Amino acid sequence: AYAQTLRVSTNVADISRPDDIQQLSYSLTLFHGGRVYDYMPDVGEVVIFEPIHNRFIILGKNYAATEVSFAEINHFLESAQTEAVQYIEELSADPDPMSAAKANAMRFQLSPEFQESYNEGQKQLKLSGTELEYSVEAQPVEGSNVVNRYLEYADWAKRLNFVLHRNSSMPQARIKLNESLRERKLLPKAVELTMYLNPPVKFRAEHRFADEFQSADRRLISQWERTLQSNQVRWMTFREYQQNLLVQSAQ
């Protein structure tokens, strides 16, 4: 059944302070007909993953829309990595301990190395590194189809998120976690990310998986598809869409 439809609802919270948990976002992800629709109601944006066409389509609020190919995303990532290497060289030349700490953090993002452990009884996967740690409550799945489909999407979504929001972390560490989940045929029920900053920060994402849609899910998909075919949509280049996001965040 998972091969036909998959519904994933995700809540993300900042749990750095247990006495003051901050809910950050909610998203609904629908796998249907070879596409993945990722919807954030608070943002009013749906991101459509089309692996057969090697692209994303993004439909934002106010009928703004764009598409970006996997090749373009990889090009952006390569440029960002080149810039990061240059910045690390500049930081390394600075005797300030804070600069050395920033350089180490960026080196880790570019090439993360983890100590991995898995508790079979508790279905707990942990990846520990010098700069951050992942702790996952996992859900075993018979067969690899659903795991591969979900994690392929998760890999590309992480890449796209970095390109759209350059203040986010680089995707290599999360992709390594996804590789570990894929090898063990696990889905992530909950993922806690601890970043060893000063002070440390901790985020928790909780995922609920279902192999059936709710009554409103198909209506949402039909609505998005009709909107994309309508004359109301303002298509723009991906770079223009990025600029619009920067303007909106500044406001």
C-alpha positions as CSV (number, residue, x, y, z in Angstrom):
1,A,0.0,0.0,0.0
2,Y,2.9,2.4,0.8
3,A,3.9,2.1,-2.9
4,Q,0.8,3.9,-4.0
5,T,0.2,6.6,-1.4
6,L,2.1,7.8,1.6
7,R,1.0,10.5,4.0
8,V,3.5,12.2,6.4
9,S,2.7,14.9,8.9
10,T,5.6,16.6,10.5
11,N,5.9,18.9,13.6
12,V,9.2,20.6,14.3
13,A,10.0,22.2,17.7
14,D,12.9,23.9,19.3
15,I,13.5,21.9,22.5
16,S,16.7,23.6,23.6
17,R,15.0,24.6,26.8
18,P,12.7,21.8,28.1
19,D,10.8,24.4,30.2
20,D,10.1,26.6,27.1
21,I,9.5,24.4,24.0
22,Q,8.9,26.4,20.9
23,Q,6.7,25.0,18.1
24,L,8.4,26.0,14.8
25,S,6.5,24.5,11.9
26,Y,4.0,22.0,10.7
27,S,4.0,20.4,7.2
28,L,2.0,17.8,5.3
29,T,3.7,15.6,2.8
30,L,1.7,13.6,0.3
31,F,3.2,10.9,-2.0
32,H,0.8,10.3,-5.0
33,G,1.1,9.4,-8.6
34,G,4.9,9.6,-8.8
35,R,5.0,13.1,-7.2
36,V,5.5,14.4,-3.7
37,Y,3.5,17.4,-2.5
38,D,5.0,19.1,0.6
39,Y,2.6,21.7,2.0
40,M,3.3,24.2,4.8
41,P,-0.1,25.8,5.7
42,D,1.4,28.6,7.8
43,V,3.6,29.7,4.8
44,G,1.0,29.0,2.1
45,E,3.5,27.3,-0.1
46,V,3.5,23.8,-1.7
47,V,6.7,22.3,-3.0
48,I,6.2,19.5,-5.6
49,F,8.9,16.9,-6.1
50,E,9.0,15.4,-9.6
51,P,11.8,12.8,-9.7
52,I,10.7,11.5,-13.1
53,H,11.4,15.0,-14.5
54,N,14.4,15.7,-12.2
55,R,12.9,18.9,-10.8
56,F,10.9,20.7,-8.1
57,I,7.9,23.0,-8.8
58,I,7.2,25.6,-6.1
59,L,3.8,27.2,-5.8
60,G,4.0,30.1,-3.3
61,K,1.4,32.4,-1.9
62,N,-0.1,35.1,-4.1
63,Y,0.1,32.6,-7.1
64,A,3.9,33.0,-7.5
65,A,5.4,29.9,-9.0
66,T,8.8,28.6,-10.2
67,E,10.6,25.4,-11.1
68,V,14.1,24.3,-10.4
69,S,16.0,21.3,-11.8
70,F,18.1,19.0,-9.8
71,A,21.1,20.1,-12.0
72,E,20.5,23.7,-10.9
73,I,20.3,22.7,-7.3
74,N,23.6,20.8,-7.5
75,H,25.2,23.8,-9.3
76,F,24.1,26.1,-6.4
77,L,25.5,23.6,-3.9
78,E,28.9,23.4,-5.7
79,S,29.2,27.2,-5.6
80,A,28.2,27.3,-1.9
81,Q,30.9,24.7,-1.1
82,T,33.5,26.7,-3.0
83,E,32.6,29.8,-1.1
84,A,32.7,27.8,2.2
85,V,36.2,26.6,1.5
86,Q,37.4,30.1,0.8
87,Y,35.7,31.3,4.0
88,I,37.4,28.6,6.0
89,E,40.8,29.7,4.7
90,E,40.0,33.3,5.8
91,L,38.9,32.1,9.3
92,S,41.9,29.9,9.7
93,A,44.2,32.9,9.2
94,D,42.5,34.7,12.1
95,P,44.1,34.0,15.5
96,D,40.7,34.6,17.3
97,P,39.5,31.3,19.0
98,M,35.9,32.2,17.8
99,S,37.2,32.1,14.2
100,A,38.8,28.7,14.7
101,A,35.5,27.4,16.1
102,K,33.6,28.7,13.1
103,A,36.1,27.1,10.8
104,N,35.8,23.7,12.5
105,A,32.0,23.9,12.3
106,M,32.1,24.7,8.6
107,R,34.6,21.9,7.9
108,F,32.3,19.5,9.6
109,Q,29.3,20.6,7.5
110,L,31.3,20.1,4.3
111,S,32.6,16.7,5.3
112,P,30.8,15.3,8.4
113,E,32.1,12.3,10.2
114,F,30.0,10.4,12.7
115,Q,30.2,7.6,15.2
116,E,27.1,5.5,14.6
117,S,25.2,3.2,17.0
118,Y,21.9,1.4,16.8
119,N,19.8,-0.1,19.6
120,E,17.8,-2.8,18.0
121,G,15.5,-3.3,21.0
122,Q,14.6,0.3,21.3
123,K,14.9,1.1,17.6
124,Q,17.1,4.0,18.4
125,L,19.7,5.2,15.9
126,K,22.4,7.7,16.9
127,L,25.0,9.5,14.9
128,S,27.5,11.5,17.0
129,G,29.9,14.0,15.6
130,T,32.2,16.7,17.0
131,E,29.8,19.5,16.0
132,L,26.4,17.9,16.1
133,E,24.4,14.8,17.0
134,Y,21.4,13.0,15.5
135,S,19.2,10.8,17.7
136,V,16.4,9.0,15.9
137,E,13.4,7.0,17.0
138,A,13.1,4.6,14.1
139,Q,10.3,2.5,12.5
140,P,11.4,-0.7,10.7
141,V,9.7,-1.4,7.4
142,E,9.5,-4.7,5.5
143,G,11.0,-4.2,2.1
144,S,12.9,-1.1,0.9
145,N,10.4,0.6,-1.5
146,V,8.8,3.0,1.0
147,V,12.1,3.8,2.7
148,N,13.8,4.5,-0.5
149,R,11.0,6.7,-1.8
150,Y,10.8,8.7,1.4
151,L,14.5,9.2,1.8
152,E,15.1,10.1,-1.8
153,Y,12.6,12.9,-1.3
154,A,14.2,13.8,2.0
155,D,17.7,14.1,0.5
156,W,16.5,16.4,-2.3
157,A,14.3,18.4,0.0
158,K,17.2,19.1,2.3
159,R,19.3,20.3,-0.7
160,L,16.5,22.5,-1.9
161,N,16.0,24.0,1.6
162,F,19.6,25.0,1.8
163,V,19.5,26.7,-1.6
164,L,16.3,28.5,-0.7
165,H,17.3,29.5,2.8
166,R,21.1,30.0,2.9
167,N,21.0,30.5,6.7
168,S,20.2,26.8,7.1
169,S,22.9,24.2,7.5
170,M,24.5,22.4,4.5
171,P,22.8,19.2,3.6
172,Q,25.7,16.7,3.9
173,A,25.1,15.7,7.5
174,R,21.4,15.0,7.1
175,I,22.1,13.0,3.9
176,K,24.5,10.9,5.9
177,L,21.8,10.2,8.4
178,N,19.4,9.2,5.6
179,E,22.0,6.8,4.2
180,S,22.2,5.1,7.6
181,L,18.4,4.9,7.7
182,R,18.3,3.5,4.2
183,E,20.8,0.8,4.9
184,R,18.8,-0.4,7.9
185,K,15.4,-0.1,6.2
186,L,14.2,2.4,8.8
187,L,11.8,5.3,8.7
188,P,12.4,8.2,11.2
189,K,9.4,8.5,13.6
190,A,11.3,11.3,15.5
191,V,14.6,13.0,14.8
192,E,16.4,15.1,17.4
193,L,19.3,17.3,16.2
194,T,21.7,18.7,18.8
195,M,24.1,21.4,17.6
196,Y,27.0,22.1,19.8
197,L,26.9,25.9,19.6
198,N,27.4,28.3,22.5
199,P,24.9,27.7,24.0
200,P,23.9,24.3,22.4
201,V,20.6,24.2,20.5
202,K,18.3,21.2,20.0
203,F,15.5,20.6,17.6
204,R,13.0,17.7,17.4
205,A,11.0,16.7,14.3
206,E,8.1,14.2,14.8
207,H,6.8,12.4,11.7
208,R,3.6,10.4,11.5
209,F,3.4,8.0,8.6
210,A,0.1,6.6,7.1
211,D,-0.6,4.6,4.0
212,E,-4.0,6.2,3.4
213,F,-5.0,9.8,2.7
214,Q,-7.5,11.7,4.8
215,S,-10.6,13.1,3.1
216,A,-9.1,16.5,2.4
217,D,-5.8,15.3,1.0
218,R,-6.9,14.5,-2.5
219,R,-8.9,17.7,-2.6
220,L,-5.7,19.6,-1.8
221,I,-3.8,17.9,-4.6
222,S,-6.6,18.6,-7.1
223,Q,-6.6,22.3,-6.0
224,W,-2.9,22.7,-6.5
225,E,-2.9,21.0,-9.9
226,R,-5.8,23.2,-11.1
227,T,-4.0,26.3,-9.8
228,L,-0.8,25.4,-11.7
229,Q,-2.8,25.2,-14.9
230,S,-4.7,28.4,-14.4
231,N,-3.9,31.9,-15.8
232,Q,-3.6,33.3,-12.3
233,V,-0.2,31.8,-11.7
234,R,2.8,34.2,-12.1
235,W,5.7,32.1,-13.4
236,M,9.2,33.4,-12.6
237,T,12.7,32.2,-12.7
238,F,14.1,30.4,-9.7
239,R,16.4,33.3,-9.0
240,E,13.5,35.8,-9.0
241,Y,11.7,33.5,-6.6
242,Q,14.7,33.5,-4.3
243,Q,14.8,37.3,-4.4
244,N,11.1,37.5,-3.5
245,L,11.8,35.2,-0.5
246,L,14.6,37.5,0.6
247,V,12.3,40.5,0.4
248,Q,9.6,38.8,2.3
249,S,12.0,37.7,5.1
250,A,13.4,41.3,5.4
251,Q,9.8,42.6,5.9
